[in-house]
């Protein structure tokens, strides 16, 4: 995971963090959260995938390093038993404390917090290029080939193993319906053009399975 930590250090330094041992320690602490045993989808592979999308489309963002930091923090707190947007709010709070402690300017800290909170509902303003990139990257898995998408859906089910099958089906269906109801699943034109149709097909297919 050395390369992943270096990606954290690089983004944080570019955003204004002080280069001290605490910078590496903070990345290691975040990665330890991502490696918690109850995580199956919301794990390092997801973080890596989100960062790869952000890097690939960084020229479309206004402040790509802040998007990278938000990617690191957006699921830093992940408790499948938490309700509503609790995980996103606590992840944003953690990001604020962590990044302020590393010396980032207050405006940068506030922006990372804002971006993290967007991942609760993935509703992004039309002129919010940084929010669009983060949310598009977070939802990239929805446009995966069917077998990969099915593996993602199975991983989500494992994260909610404590929930009965009827309750899980109902709750998961609500999540999928809310995604399908978004004005746009993807906002950045290069991604919307490639990913919207396969993502909607995957979501519709899973939703039909849940309703059987």
Secondary structure in CASP SS format (residue, H / E / C, confidence):
PFRMAT SS
TARGET T0000
AUTHOR 0000-0000-0000
METHOD secondary structure of the structure
MODEL  1
X C 1.00
X H 1.00
X H 1.00
X H 1.00
X H 1.00
X H 1.00
X H 1.00
X H 1.00
X H 1.00
X H 1.00
X H 1.00
X H 1.00
X H 1.00
X H 1.00
X C 1.00
X C 1.00
X C 1.00
X C 1.00
X C 1.00
X C 1.00
X H 1.00
X H 1.00
X H 1.00
X H 1.00
X H 1.00
X H 1.00
X H 1.00
X H 1.00
X H 1.00
X H 1.00
X H 1.00
X H 1.00
X H 1.00
X H 1.00
X C 1.00
X C 1.00
X C 1.00
X C 1.00
X C 1.00
X C 1.00
X C 1.00
X C 1.00
X C 1.00
X H 1.00
X H 1.00
X H 1.00
X H 1.00
X H 1.00
X H 1.00
X H 1.00
X H 1.00
X H 1.00
X H 1.00
X H 1.00
X H 1.00
X H 1.00
X C 1.00
X H 1.00
X H 1.00
X H 1.00
X C 1.00
X C 1.00
X C 1.00
X H 1.00
X H 1.00
X H 1.00
X H 1.00
X H 1.00
X H 1.00
X H 1.00
X H 1.00
X H 1.00
X H 1.00
X C 1.00
X C 1.00
X C 1.00
X C 1.00
X C 1.00
X C 1.00
X C 1.00
X C 1.00
X C 1.00
X C 1.00
X C 1.00
X C 1.00
X H 1.00
X H 1.00
X H 1.00
X H 1.00
X H 1.00
X H 1.00
X H 1.00
X H 1.00
X H 1.00
X H 1.00
X H 1.00
X H 1.00
X H 1.00
X H 1.00
X H 1.00
X H 1.00
X C 1.00
X C 1.00
X C 1.00
X C 1.00
X H 1.00
X H 1.00
X H 1.00
X H 1.00
X H 1.00
X H 1.00
X H 1.00
X H 1.00
X H 1.00
X H 1.00
X H 1.00
X H 1.00
X H 1.00
X C 1.00
X C 1.00
X C 1.00
X C 1.00
X C 1.00
X C 1.00
X C 1.00
X C 1.00
X C 1.00
X C 1.00
X H 1.00
X H 1.00
X H 1.00
X H 1.00
X H 1.00
X H 1.00
X H 1.00
X H 1.00
X H 1.00
X H 1.00
X C 1.00
X H 1.00
X H 1.00
X H 1.00
X H 1.00
X C 1.00
X C 1.00
X H 1.00
X H 1.00
X H 1.00
X H 1.00
X H 1.00
X H 1.00
X H 1.00
X H 1.00
X H 1.00
X H 1.00
X H 1.00
X H 1.00
X H 1.00
X H 1.00
X C 1.00
X C 1.00
X C 1.00
X C 1.00
X C 1.00
X H 1.00
X H 1.00
X H 1.00
X H 1.00
X H 1.00
X H 1.00
X H 1.00
X H 1.00
X H 1.00
X H 1.00
X H 1.00
X H 1.00
X H 1.00
X H 1.00
X H 1.00
X H 1.00
X C 1.00
X C 1.00
X C 1.00
X C 1.00
X C 1.00
X C 1.00
X C 1.00
X C 1.00
X H 1.00
X H 1.00
X H 1.00
X H 1.00
X H 1.00
X H 1.00
X H 1.00
X H 1.00
X H 1.00
X H 1.00
X H 1.00
X H 1.00
X H 1.00
X H 1.00
X H 1.00
X H 1.00
X H 1.00
X H 1.00
X H 1.00
X H 1.00
X H 1.00
X H 1.00
X C 1.00
X C 1.00
END
